[in-house]
Amino acid sequence: MISGLAVTGIARTWLDVAGLLSLEELIVMGDQIVSEHHRNFGPPRLPLVPLQELRAFIEGKHRVAHVRKCRSALERLRVGVDSPPETVLRLMLSNDPQMPEFVPNVAICDGSGEPHIWTDLGCREFRTCLEYDGAHHLTPEQQARDHYRDLKTAELGWVQVKISKTDLARGQRYVWAKVRRGLALAGWRPS
């Protein structure tokens, strides 16, 4: 109840809108619902609905419209995503069968295990990270933080690939090529 009005919960709403959204859009929405992280800076991000709770809700539904689509989307949800474009980027990469997996919110640590950088998406195997630089990265304050992030990422031996809204608009093959160049610098070779 909100102000005396009966409303559905977040998990039920996700199920209800599944018929209106593409599978990708449903995954983007789902990533935002389950996103959580605890970093060594800033406040923790708590999920709107924990992934296990969302999964239990959907698995408990039978003969409900679009429940199969939600089950399919659940398998592709990832905890730790900060923005919808990060999910779009992750899904683009997952469409390339040769691309290694990039996971959200990877900590880049120093030799003692102390985390210094939290990447948008990271591939530990090839020490390559992706940063989605949206509009908020254009402020002088954010540019200063990004400059530090970029230097520290390189200092810790990781290859960083920056992706922009324009890159995403250019399409999947363009993004694949850009990420593949970064991976190649880190020693990755397509099979």
N, C-alpha and C positions, 0 to 999 in steps of 0.2 A: 504494500500500500504506500502510495505517495500522495500526501494531501487528501487522504480518503479515497483515492482512486486505485482500483486494482490494476496492477501492471505485471507483465511477465518478467522473469529473471533474465539475466544475461545469457545463460546457456540456452534457455528456451527461445529467446529472441534469435540467437545464432541459428538454431534449427529452423525457426520460422522464416527467416530471410534467405535460407539456402536456395529456394526455388527462384529467387529474384537475382541471384548472383552467379557469375561464372565460378568454376572451381577455383581458379586463381584468386578471384576476389574473396571467396569464402576463406581461403587459406590466409590471405592478407588480414582479413578481419579476425580470424582465429588467432593468428600470431599476436595481434594487439591485445586480445582478451587474456591470453596466457602469459604474456611477457612479464618476466620478473628478473631482477638481478640485485646483487649486493656487491658493490665495488668498494674500493678503498677511498673513494671520494663521493661526495654528494649523498643525498638520502637514498635508502634502498627503494627499488621499484617493486611494488607488490602487484600480483596479478589481479585482474578483475575477477577471474575464476581460475584457480589452479588447474593445470593440464589434467591431472589425475581426476579431478572433480568433473571437468568438462567431458572427459572420456567416459567416466562412469554414467553421467547423465545420458549421453548419446547411446551408449551400449545398453542402457535400460529401456530404450524406446524401440518399439516394434510396430510395424504396420503404420508408421507415421510418414507422411509425405517428406521426401528428401532426406530421410535418415541415412540412406546408403551414401548419398553424396557427402554428408557430414562425416561419416565413417572414413570415407576415402580422404577427405581433407584432414582429418585428425592424424592420419599417418604421416602427413607432410608438415604438420605444425612444429615449430621450434620455439623453445623458451629463450628469452633474452633479446629479442628483436626490439630495436628502439623506434623504428619508423616503417610505414608501409613501403616506401621505396626499397628499403633493405630486403624486405620479403620478396618484392618483385625481382630484385637482383638475384637473390638466392635461387628463386624458381627458374629464372633464365639459365643460370649456371647448371642447374640440375637437369636441364634438357640436353646438355652436351654429354654424351655417354663417355667421353674420354676425360672429362673434367673431374679432378678430385673434389671431395666434398668440402665446402666452406660452411663453417658453423658460426652462429651469432655469438657476439660478446666474448671473444677469446682474449684471455689475458696474456700479454707479452711480458715475460718476467726476466729479471736479471739472473746472473749465475747463482745467486743465493735463493732464488725462487720468489723474490719480491716482485709483485706485479707493478708495472709502470704505465702500461698502455692497455686500454681495453678497445679492441678493434670492433668495427661493425660486423665484419665477417672475417674469419681466419681459417687458414689451412696449416695446421701445425707441421704436418709431414714435410711441406715445402717452405715453411717459414714465410708464407706470403699472406698478406692481409689486404682487405678491401675496405675503403672508406667511402661512404656515400656522402658527398658534400652538397647538401641542399642549400636553400636560400639563407638560412641562418649562419652559414659559414662565410658570408660576405661582410659581416660586421668587423670592425677593427679588433674588438676584443676577442672574437672567436678566431680571427685570423692569427692573432698572437698565440692562442692556445694550440691551434692547428700547427703552427710553425714548430712549437716545442714538440708536439706529438710526432711530427714528421722526422725531426732530428733524432729523437729518442728511439723511434722505430728503426731507423737505419743503424743507429749506434748499437742496438740490441741484435743486429744481424737479420732483420726481416726486410723483405721486399714489400713495398706498399704500392697499391694501385688505387688511384682515386677515380671514382665514378660520379658523374654528374647527371642531372636531369636530362641534359642534351644527349649524353651517351645512351641513356635508357631509351630516349626517343628515336635514336638511330637504329635501334633494334638489337635483337638477340645476337646475330652474327657479329655485329660490331663490338658488342660487349665481350663476347667470347674471345675475339681476337685480342682485345686490350688485356684481358685477364691472362690469356695464354702467354702474351709477351712477358708479363710480370712473373708468371710461373717459370718460364724458360730461364729467366735471370737467376732463379733460385734452384735450377737444376732439373726441373720437370721436363719430361719428354712425352709426347703423346704416344700411346701404344699402337 
